[in-house]
Amino acid sequence: MSLRILHYLNQFFGQKGGEEAAGCPPEIHIGPIGVGLQLEKLLAGEGNIIATIICGDSYFNENADLCKEYVRNVLNVHQPDMVVTGPAFNAGRYGMACGTVAQVAAEMGIPVISGIYPENPGYELYRPWMYAVETGNSAASMRTALPAMAALIKRFIATGGNPGLPEEAGYLPRGVRINHFESDVGAVRAVRMLMQKMKGEPFKTEYPMPAFDRVDPQPPVIDLSTATIALVTSGGVVPKGNPDHIESSSASRFGEYAIDDLAALSSGTHQTAHGGYDPVACNDDPNRVLPVDALRELEKEGKIGKLFSHYYSTVGNGTSVANARKYGADIAMKLQKAGVSAAILTST
């Protein structure tokens, strides 16, 4: 008997539109749509997508409770055997929506398969409720993501809903402890692991510790009236025309731009290159994301010494943690060399 699957997609992969459709409310489509057609083909009759929920990323994240109730009602009506979400790759809002759908389904006793990039916040927050294969940073990895998801679904069917450990089944760790019996007691296993480590042999801990990115807070600025303040943004504000061609997603660079002769930004001089939020408000008044006008007022009032002559900008949408860390270090070195006292980091 073929598995009955309900699929969740955002507005882009559900073929509603791009960022301009991110505010569309949830709707139900009978059968597969978009990437669901390809996924169903890969399942080769072992699973059928009976319905697809499509919702805009912004709408879902801004109306989470309403959307959760909508999903719950759809699941009650269609009674699927499994829910599939995404793949969401490294799209933050999409990942959060997929994770929320997974939680609702899992709490109703319905298993969930997904595909997601490990640095997506949706994975970190919602991983206990889904079996997610690892995808690349962007939709460029779709050709490997869908086969991996299909393989996991087939394994789920073949094992009666018990796919095995992550390294066996090919899904990301869920952070869930499962009772498991070993032939050797803990002391024997611990000594064996120690001996492997001492010999320089490969070994694997039974209890991997989480890696936390700890940043020590800097001392406060004692006197703002003499301080040089810089502006740094991940909101993608760039001079008109985006001269450095900073990508709208998964940015490979940051830009450095002069503002020493500007009292404020304007729609005629600046825009956003960001592809992860509705650009209309920022393009209409770029000071909403990069508050040059507000800092100039504080400068005039003597509340800060001066606004630094340049600002730094990149796009946070889909940008990997490794790249973001590199950009931050490079920007910090530039600001330190210029004698900047403090920086204001703005997002979207």
Legacy VTK file of the C-alpha trace (Angstrom):
# vtk DataFile Version 3.0
C-alpha trace
ASCII
DATASET POLYDATA
POINTS 348 float
0.000 0.000 0.000
1.377 3.428 -0.972
2.226 5.881 1.820
-0.103 8.902 1.956
2.031 12.049 2.248
1.155 15.674 2.946
3.778 18.136 1.692
4.559 21.643 3.021
6.123 24.266 0.711
6.716 28.000 0.893
5.469 30.502 -1.683
8.530 30.146 -3.917
8.646 26.362 -4.210
4.839 26.285 -4.196
4.966 28.413 -7.361
3.073 31.384 -5.888
5.912 33.860 -6.446
9.051 35.276 -4.869
9.427 37.749 -2.029
6.409 39.696 -3.265
4.271 36.652 -2.355
5.875 36.067 1.067
2.792 37.496 2.759
0.314 35.038 1.232
-1.743 33.049 3.782
-1.772 29.239 3.834
-3.748 27.369 1.210
-4.271 23.731 0.343
-3.538 22.213 -3.068
-4.727 18.677 -3.771
-1.869 16.523 -4.982
1.806 17.411 -5.533
3.033 20.731 -6.883
6.460 22.120 -7.792
9.261 20.024 -6.305
6.616 17.659 -4.933
6.083 16.294 -8.448
9.743 15.312 -8.650
9.744 13.868 -5.123
6.704 11.719 -5.863
8.394 10.451 -9.032
11.482 9.473 -7.013
9.288 7.496 -4.598
8.303 5.254 -7.527
4.883 4.341 -6.210
5.921 3.790 -2.587
4.435 7.137 -1.593
1.856 9.544 -3.000
1.540 13.234 -2.136
-2.174 13.569 -1.458
-2.093 17.316 -0.708
0.278 20.275 -0.437
0.092 23.192 1.992
1.578 26.385 0.549
2.219 29.465 2.688
4.292 32.625 2.414
7.387 32.679 4.624
6.593 36.085 6.138
2.947 35.241 6.763
3.787 31.977 8.521
6.405 33.473 10.830
4.285 36.536 11.633
1.133 34.470 12.252
2.565 31.269 13.698
-0.379 30.402 15.952
-2.911 30.846 13.143
-0.785 28.749 10.786
-0.301 25.995 13.350
-4.061 25.757 13.772
-4.497 25.695 9.990
-1.964 22.865 9.654
-3.615 20.956 12.492
-7.015 21.202 10.800
-5.614 20.093 7.419
-3.952 17.076 9.031
-7.208 16.117 10.738
-9.065 16.315 7.433
-6.559 14.486 5.205
-5.158 12.006 7.769
-1.750 11.496 6.069
0.651 8.719 7.038
3.589 11.125 6.820
4.354 14.825 6.460
7.217 16.056 4.290
8.477 19.634 4.607
10.774 21.484 2.255
13.619 21.072 1.504
14.296 24.437 3.148
18.083 24.610 2.567
19.433 27.655 4.492
16.363 29.882 4.111
15.767 30.933 7.713
12.059 31.812 7.603
11.295 28.760 5.474
13.236 26.543 7.860
11.324 27.934 10.844
8.007 27.302 9.082
9.026 23.749 8.147
10.081 23.129 11.734
6.811 24.447 13.130
4.816 22.232 10.750
6.977 19.289 11.843
6.250 19.976 15.508
2.491 20.143 14.916
2.531 16.903 12.926
4.815 15.050 15.357
2.633 16.037 18.309
-0.273 14.430 16.427
1.750 11.222 16.030
2.589 11.764 12.352
6.253 11.228 11.329
8.000 14.041 9.454
10.748 13.917 6.827
12.544 17.103 5.803
15.673 18.462 4.168
17.611 21.342 5.687
21.034 22.970 5.956
22.578 22.331 9.416
23.071 26.048 10.118
19.411 26.861 9.454
17.811 27.952 12.755
14.822 25.778 11.911
17.004 22.687 12.343
18.462 23.715 15.681
15.064 24.609 17.165
12.897 21.851 15.695
15.177 18.863 15.058
13.566 16.598 17.698
10.332 16.581 15.697
11.691 15.640 12.278
14.018 13.321 10.409
15.942 15.773 8.231
18.530 14.981 5.586
21.395 17.425 5.232
21.149 19.722 2.212
23.439 22.322 0.746
23.303 26.010 1.519
20.969 26.861 -1.367
18.510 25.376 -3.840
21.472 24.596 -6.092
21.687 21.341 -4.113
18.101 20.354 -4.979
19.299 17.551 -7.269
20.933 15.786 -4.303
18.448 16.872 -1.619
15.331 15.311 -3.152
16.904 11.866 -3.802
18.210 11.848 -0.218
14.750 12.688 1.130
13.155 10.025 -1.080
15.694 7.447 0.137
14.928 8.274 3.764
11.182 8.003 3.137
11.693 4.567 1.533
13.870 3.474 4.463
11.173 4.687 6.854
8.639 2.522 5.012
10.941 -0.509 4.859
11.765 -0.383 8.574
8.203 0.187 9.733
8.951 3.690 10.989
12.239 2.857 12.722
14.953 4.070 10.310
17.826 3.558 12.758
20.577 5.864 13.934
21.436 9.046 11.979
24.736 7.686 10.647
22.986 4.520 9.466
19.944 6.122 7.858
21.509 9.331 6.541
19.644 11.984 8.528
20.908 14.762 10.797
21.105 14.106 14.565
17.806 14.858 16.298
19.158 15.397 19.799
16.942 12.574 21.074
18.304 9.909 23.413
17.291 6.327 22.643
17.916 3.362 24.951
20.446 1.013 23.399
22.019 -2.165 24.779
25.752 -2.807 24.303
27.535 -6.101 24.856
30.384 -4.381 26.781
29.912 -2.353 29.949
30.727 1.368 29.985
34.122 0.942 31.648
35.338 -1.368 28.868
34.075 0.973 26.161
35.661 3.988 27.851
39.087 2.322 28.142
38.836 1.151 24.511
38.109 4.705 23.391
41.004 6.048 25.494
43.424 3.540 23.979
42.275 4.472 20.461
42.831 8.136 21.256
46.291 7.529 22.741
47.309 5.510 19.662
46.096 8.223 17.325
43.408 5.919 15.942
39.949 7.173 14.926
37.348 6.989 17.676
33.854 8.269 18.276
32.444 9.533 21.539
29.109 8.161 22.687
28.133 11.561 24.048
29.116 14.408 21.703
29.058 17.780 23.421
27.332 20.752 21.783
29.589 23.458 20.385
28.682 26.921 21.678
29.889 30.106 20.023
30.763 32.226 23.043
31.616 35.904 22.618
32.953 37.859 25.570
31.187 41.233 25.929
33.396 44.244 25.420
33.691 46.954 28.084
31.188 49.814 27.715
32.047 53.088 25.997
32.707 55.441 28.899
32.059 58.737 27.113
29.866 58.622 23.999
30.307 62.353 23.452
33.880 61.734 22.295
33.299 58.336 20.671
33.505 57.475 16.972
30.543 55.264 16.090
30.393 53.059 12.984
27.435 51.455 11.257
27.543 47.824 10.135
24.571 45.987 8.643
23.540 42.561 7.410
20.498 44.213 5.845
22.151 44.597 2.444
22.047 48.401 2.162
24.297 49.397 -0.744
24.737 52.388 -3.047
22.263 52.524 -5.903
23.019 49.856 -8.485
24.853 47.556 -6.023
28.345 48.376 -7.382
30.033 45.406 -5.673
27.337 42.975 -6.850
26.688 41.596 -3.370
24.443 38.562 -3.785
20.839 38.670 -2.547
21.427 35.346 -0.758
24.515 33.485 0.473
26.683 36.581 0.105
30.304 35.950 -0.866
31.533 39.420 0.137
30.806 42.580 2.093
31.027 46.176 0.942
32.666 49.305 2.380
30.948 52.575 1.450
31.617 56.241 2.223
28.985 58.342 3.995
31.127 61.213 5.260
29.363 63.736 3.006
25.818 62.449 3.611
23.352 63.812 6.154
21.058 60.864 5.445
20.495 58.085 2.953
17.757 58.415 0.341
15.915 56.279 -2.192
17.856 58.081 -4.887
21.282 57.147 -3.495
20.877 53.761 -1.798
18.918 50.493 -1.958
18.983 47.029 -0.438
20.479 44.001 -2.169
18.850 41.647 0.356
16.607 38.904 -1.028
15.214 37.628 2.263
12.723 40.360 3.179
10.342 42.716 1.383
12.666 45.474 0.089
9.965 48.127 -0.430
10.233 49.847 2.962
14.042 49.900 2.886
14.263 51.082 -0.717
11.769 53.841 0.067
13.894 55.001 3.024
17.216 53.149 3.505
17.670 54.875 6.892
15.117 52.371 8.241
17.790 49.673 8.028
20.943 51.818 8.203
20.081 54.797 10.468
22.500 57.397 9.114
19.911 60.158 9.704
19.511 59.275 13.395
23.278 59.113 13.965
23.734 62.506 12.288
21.162 63.971 14.704
23.038 62.510 17.662
26.252 63.910 16.195
24.722 67.408 15.954
23.423 67.194 19.503
26.868 66.231 20.778
25.624 62.927 22.160
28.243 61.077 20.117
31.614 62.335 18.986
31.143 61.541 15.313
29.793 59.020 12.852
32.549 57.041 11.147
33.192 57.999 7.532
32.308 54.585 6.082
29.775 51.850 6.720
30.005 48.115 6.053
27.248 46.017 4.546
26.524 42.449 3.535
23.471 40.218 3.142
22.654 37.875 6.011
20.101 35.858 4.035
21.463 32.324 3.646
25.020 33.396 4.433
26.900 30.624 6.217
28.133 31.059 9.766
31.712 30.517 8.574
31.494 33.355 6.041
29.692 35.629 8.476
32.421 35.045 11.054
35.095 35.872 8.466
33.328 39.079 7.398
32.930 40.104 11.027
36.622 39.594 11.756
37.680 41.545 8.640
35.333 44.429 9.413
36.428 44.507 13.066
40.087 44.782 12.017
39.287 47.725 9.726
37.329 49.506 12.452
40.019 48.863 15.031
42.743 50.257 12.775
40.609 53.344 12.128
40.235 53.996 15.860
36.479 53.432 15.944
35.110 53.307 19.492
31.987 51.208 18.896
29.800 49.841 16.119
26.045 49.574 15.771
25.077 46.350 13.988
21.667 46.445 12.323
19.688 43.616 10.790
16.297 43.534 9.041
LINES 1 349
348 0 1 2 3 4 5 6 7 8 9 10 11 12 13 14 15 16 17 18 19 20 21 22 23 24 25 26 27 28 29 30 31 32 33 34 35 36 37 38 39 40 41 42 43 44 45 46 47 48 49 50 51 52 53 54 55 56 57 58 59 60 61 62 63 64 65 66 67 68 69 70 71 72 73 74 75 76 77 78 79 80 81 82 83 84 85 86 87 88 89 90 91 92 93 94 95 96 97 98 99 100 101 102 103 104 105 106 107 108 109 110 111 112 113 114 115 116 117 118 119 120 121 122 123 124 125 126 127 128 129 130 131 132 133 134 135 136 137 138 139 140 141 142 143 144 145 146 147 148 149 150 151 152 153 154 155 156 157 158 159 160 161 162 163 164 165 166 167 168 169 170 171 172 173 174 175 176 177 178 179 180 181 182 183 184 185 186 187 188 189 190 191 192 193 194 195 196 197 198 199 200 201 202 203 204 205 206 207 208 209 210 211 212 213 214 215 216 217 218 219 220 221 222 223 224 225 226 227 228 229 230 231 232 233 234 235 236 237 238 239 240 241 242 243 244 245 246 247 248 249 250 251 252 253 254 255 256 257 258 259 260 261 262 263 264 265 266 267 268 269 270 271 272 273 274 275 276 277 278 279 280 281 282 283 284 285 286 287 288 289 290 291 292 293 294 295 296 297 298 299 300 301 302 303 304 305 306 307 308 309 310 311 312 313 314 315 316 317 318 319 320 321 322 323 324 325 326 327 328 329 330 331 332 333 334 335 336 337 338 339 340 341 342 343 344 345 346 347
